[in-house]
Amino acid sequence: MAEAPGARLADPDVEARLGRLDELLEGLESAPGPTTRSATEAVALLTEVYGEALARVMDHADERVAERLAEDELLGHLLVLHDIHPEPAERRAARAVERLRPAVQERGGDVEWAGVEGQVARVRLTTGGGCGSGCGGGGDEVTDAVRAAVLAAAPELTSVEPLTETAPAFVPLTTLTHRVAP
């Protein structure tokens, strides 16, 4: 069913359309022939023209408007796709890590941004030490969540390398200073 003129798409509808677009493009790319080449070239040219239009919008936007456009999830991804996002990849990735930090801390660990080397993001992960599996550690789950968040915020980065540390178990000071008499 077609949307009413001027109707806006909800995020799930946009995601569904992007998923369908991926399916259609994969189907086109796997089919041989001149029609396929023409169709994929048409999509590429259309994408390029829309990217140029978006770049021109960004040229006319003041800093506040550009920031607001970049904060929109769909527009932010399009700005990255066309290499016109106003914020550097490193800053976007660092902000994604900071947004995840409270959830990681709730699981008994910590995550901290460590920077970028080339196209590789580095994050310092600390897993909860001394509490076993009862703390909800899930180190692999945390690493996967951090990787997904960083690459979603800055897809131009090629990978995320965790610098993993294990927090020492809590040892009461009295057990270290108290000597047992012979």
VMD Tcl script that draws the C-alpha trace (Angstrom):
set ca {
  {0.00 0.00 0.00}
  {1.42 3.38 -0.99}
  {2.01 6.06 1.61}
  {-0.11 9.20 1.48}
  {1.64 12.14 -0.24}
  {3.88 13.92 2.26}
  {3.57 11.09 4.81}
  {6.70 10.35 6.78}
  {8.11 6.87 7.24}
  {8.59 5.54 10.74}
  {12.05 4.14 11.48}
  {10.88 0.49 11.21}
  {9.42 1.26 7.77}
  {12.71 2.83 6.67}
  {14.60 -0.24 7.94}
  {12.21 -2.55 6.08}
  {12.72 -0.62 2.86}
  {16.49 -0.64 3.26}
  {16.37 -4.40 3.84}
  {14.29 -4.89 0.72}
  {16.63 -2.63 -1.25}
  {19.58 -4.79 -0.18}
  {17.73 -7.92 -1.31}
  {16.91 -6.37 -4.69}
  {20.47 -5.16 -5.25}
  {21.91 -8.56 -4.32}
  {19.54 -10.17 -6.81}
  {20.56 -7.69 -9.50}
  {24.26 -8.18 -8.88}
  {23.96 -11.96 -9.20}
  {22.10 -11.80 -12.52}
  {24.31 -11.50 -15.62}
  {23.63 -9.32 -18.61}
  {23.41 -5.76 -19.91}
  {20.07 -5.04 -18.22}
  {21.61 -5.81 -14.84}
  {24.59 -3.56 -15.55}
  {22.24 -0.75 -16.60}
  {20.07 -1.16 -13.50}
  {23.02 -1.16 -11.07}
  {24.55 1.83 -12.88}
  {21.20 3.67 -12.57}
  {21.11 2.98 -8.82}
  {24.72 4.15 -8.44}
  {24.06 7.37 -10.39}
  {20.89 8.07 -8.42}
  {22.78 7.54 -5.15}
  {25.52 9.90 -6.33}
  {23.01 12.63 -7.27}
  {21.16 12.32 -3.95}
  {24.52 12.48 -2.17}
  {25.37 15.69 -4.00}
  {21.98 17.13 -3.05}
  {22.57 16.24 0.59}
  {26.05 17.79 0.44}
  {24.50 21.01 -0.84}
  {22.01 20.98 2.04}
  {24.94 20.64 4.44}
  {26.74 23.54 2.69}
  {23.75 25.78 3.49}
  {23.23 24.54 7.05}
  {24.70 26.45 9.97}
  {26.63 24.49 12.61}
  {23.59 23.90 14.84}
  {21.44 22.64 11.96}
  {24.27 20.44 10.66}
  {24.62 18.86 14.11}
  {20.88 18.20 14.31}
  {20.86 16.63 10.84}
  {23.82 14.43 11.77}
  {22.11 13.29 14.99}
  {19.20 11.81 13.02}
  {20.02 8.12 12.58}
  {19.05 7.87 8.90}
  {20.58 11.19 7.91}
  {23.70 10.44 9.93}
  {24.22 7.19 8.02}
  {23.66 8.95 4.70}
  {26.14 11.68 5.66}
  {28.71 8.97 6.42}
  {27.90 7.12 3.18}
  {28.59 10.28 1.17}
  {31.63 11.27 3.28}
  {30.08 14.57 4.39}
  {29.38 13.90 8.08}
  {30.38 17.03 10.02}
  {31.81 15.05 12.94}
  {34.98 12.94 12.68}
  {34.61 9.16 12.92}
  {36.74 9.02 16.06}
  {34.46 11.41 17.94}
  {31.31 9.53 16.86}
  {32.83 6.21 17.92}
  {34.00 7.59 21.28}
  {30.49 8.92 21.96}
  {29.02 5.48 21.16}
  {31.37 3.89 23.70}
  {30.39 6.46 26.34}
  {26.69 5.71 25.74}
  {27.37 2.00 26.36}
  {29.49 2.53 29.45}
  {26.69 2.55 32.07}
  {25.28 -0.75 30.75}
  {28.73 -2.37 30.81}
  {29.33 -1.09 34.34}
  {26.00 -2.62 35.43}
  {27.40 -5.98 34.29}
  {30.44 -5.58 36.54}
  {32.88 -4.32 33.92}
  {33.88 -1.12 32.24}
  {34.57 0.17 28.74}
  {36.62 3.18 27.80}
  {37.60 4.74 24.51}
  {41.31 4.24 23.72}
  {41.48 5.93 20.28}
  {41.97 5.04 16.64}
  {45.04 3.67 14.88}
  {44.62 3.90 11.13}
  {41.07 2.62 10.57}
  {41.00 0.44 13.71}
  {39.12 1.61 16.79}
  {40.57 0.62 20.14}
  {38.53 0.26 23.31}
  {39.71 -0.72 26.76}
  {37.41 -3.40 28.19}
  {37.54 -4.48 31.79}
  {35.62 -7.57 32.73}
  {34.34 -7.98 36.26}
  {36.93 -9.90 38.26}
  {36.44 -12.09 41.27}
  {32.71 -12.56 40.93}
  {32.50 -15.45 38.49}
  {29.58 -15.86 36.15}
  {27.12 -14.62 38.77}
  {27.91 -11.01 37.94}
  {26.51 -11.30 34.46}
  {29.97 -10.77 32.95}
  {29.29 -12.02 29.42}
  {32.62 -10.71 28.10}
  {31.97 -11.85 24.53}
  {28.50 -10.30 24.56}
  {29.92 -7.01 25.83}
  {32.70 -7.05 23.24}
  {30.19 -7.79 20.46}
  {27.87 -5.00 21.66}
  {30.73 -2.49 21.80}
  {31.96 -3.54 18.35}
  {28.47 -3.21 16.88}
  {27.89 0.21 18.47}
  {31.24 1.62 17.33}
  {30.90 0.37 13.76}
  {27.30 1.60 13.55}
  {28.41 5.08 14.64}
  {31.53 5.10 12.44}
  {31.21 2.52 9.65}
  {34.25 3.93 7.89}
  {36.36 2.28 10.59}
  {37.31 -1.24 9.57}
  {37.34 -2.98 12.94}
  {37.28 -2.62 16.71}
  {40.12 -4.04 18.76}
  {39.34 -4.61 22.43}
  {42.19 -4.11 24.86}
  {40.87 -6.50 27.50}
  {41.80 -6.36 31.14}
  {40.49 -8.32 34.09}
  {39.74 -6.29 37.17}
  {41.40 -7.65 40.27}
  {39.15 -9.38 42.75}
  {38.41 -7.37 45.85}
  {40.70 -8.36 48.69}
  {40.02 -6.76 52.07}
  {43.04 -4.81 53.34}
  {42.89 -6.56 56.73}
  {43.70 -9.93 55.11}
  {46.93 -8.47 53.73}
  {48.09 -6.76 56.94}
  {46.96 -9.30 59.52}
  {49.58 -11.89 60.46}
  {48.71 -15.19 61.95}
  {50.67 -15.97 65.13}
  {52.83 -19.15 64.96}
}
mol new
graphics top color blue
foreach p $ca { graphics top sphere $p radius 0.5 }
foreach p [lrange $ca 0 end-1] q [lrange $ca 1 end] { graphics top cylinder $p $q radius 0.2 }
display resetview
